[in-house]
């Protein structure tokens, strides 16, 4: 039985003359005019998609000096010490006003990308001893992506 029910159209099959793709396109255009996606949200969604790395392992935060260390008397702006572990690889990082310093263990050359959501990733290079330095400290939420020996590891996001 083809026809309308309660003011709507009954779609029985391909012979009913109804084009789903045309309706979908018209609805997209109407939504774009009546309720457009804010440009900032659209940009953030594209950047979040670009930051995905489906093959990456997640490095677990095993030490954070803000939580796990005792404060030092008289120290007004201490460096933040972080340790991440993913399998046999660990990443020791010091975040201070002077920048970002760290070492990959076991020592090996690596590329470390500092991900910070709104800004393009900054790339740091670890030498043969696994040491790396970045002159600009991260600000706001950040994560690190480590590429070493064919392995990709991403840390959880932290606030600087």
Helices and strands as residue ranges (DSSP letters): E 4-5, E 8-9, G 14-16, H 20-34, H 39-50, E 57-64, H 65-68, E 80-86, E 89-96, E 99-105, E 110-116, E 119-126, E 131-134, E 141-148, E 151-155, E 158-159
